[in-house]
Amino acid sequence: MNQNKIYDELPSPADFYDEAPPERIMSAECEYSVQLPESMDLWSSGALAESTIEAAGFKGISEFLDNGARVYYDRGQLIEYAAAEARGPRRATAVDFAGIEVIRKLVETSGAEFRGVYRTAGTCLPIVDCPTRPSQMESIGYHENLLLASDNGGSTASHLEDLLPGYLASRQWSGGGLLRDKGYANSQKAWGIGTITGGITTSHGQKPMFGLRQDTVEQHAGWQRLEVRFADPNLSATARYLAFASLSMVTRLAEHMSKLDHGMQKQLMDMQLAQPVKAAHVYGWETGKPGHALTVGGEQLPASEIQARLLAAATRLHNLIELTPDEAAALPLWEQTIDQLARRQPGDPFSDELAGKFDMAARHHFLIHRQERGELDRQTTRDPVAVRRNLAWDRVIPAGPGLKWWDLHPSSYVPADLIESYVHEPPADTRAAARSKLIRQGTVDYVNWSSANDHTKDFPRLMPNPYQHLAPEE
């Protein structure tokens, strides 16, 4: 096998600027909050012990599993699952959601007395019945990761800073839903955001919306990673698919801005938010008068209008370049969603169609139904029954109302069998497959995302191209 020839045929950073760009590699990192007895510490539970990993049907080396993912204990009572690299939004959603089953296998195999595992984001406070220990307060994270070419601070990075704050602040439909002291909110993460961009280590309330990151090995090969921190984990595969697809298309706009006509470019520049963090808080609420935010062009725009203009630009771009099939398939879904949210009257229940696709609408239905039945007085954190109902929605082990709801409303975009296929196997056409093969061969004693140490050789095995699906020197 001529590996050099195969490597030459893999996508390169320059290909992202072509008129037929490759499927974008993307993934997610999700922190699962674990509820344990007061006497037990997560680190001593054995959930990620080598013996547990093997008994659950996996092989693992240095926090990486042979399905391509990384799983490890995070601060507090959290298990973080960083999904394998996947091509396109459908498969990125599938590898992310496969993590729920992986965590379930590990937790149940450990035999520890877990009282619940939760998939949520934002900040957990003792006063709202923290799903870990009642005396603790912790910030629970979820990050979207997208691959793009490293342009060394060029126009793409600049255009991302122009477009992403407005896109992220206004994508209400991607929210997981949350009870707050003043009522129901679309977004779980909005109130933890304090800056537009920033470093990796930040305190709660000062977390950045997004940032650009570079692995040393990948950097030399011309790659960088867009890390979006202003994101909710979702239990709806449709919501997560649209979040990945629309984010990738907005990133395409940044990469291909020069191909758009001047009128479209000016409209995108003029609709930049004057205060993106404040706008994220305004748009984060569900109830009351639709929130408007000031743009640098002097307009007061609702979230739906910002989303509509980005959709129009992405549709125009699709006439100029060839969006990938996964991205193009999301355009009508994006349009329908914006239209349905724009037509909804403030304070009205979400439509059944929205509740069958998006977390923030489904959770709202769940709580409204309980309120109508007299099981809770109000949808705020001042009602302890509402708090418990809200918390139960996020429980994935054992399955809570949220997972059960989505079992009854399966996604037509990301089928269950695709998710199941990534529980024990990596995506076959990304670097995750190469990493998996090295782990299963048993010759490496350390791996990370872009390299591995092989104890049979005197030099590390490098995997600088995230599309590199063959093991080095295979």
Order of alpha helices (4+ residues) and beta strands (2+ residues): alpha-beta-alpha-beta-beta-beta-beta-beta-alpha-beta-beta-beta-beta-alpha-beta-beta-beta-beta-alpha-beta-alpha-alpha-alpha-beta-beta-alpha-alpha-alpha-alpha-alpha-beta-alpha-alpha-alpha-beta-beta-beta
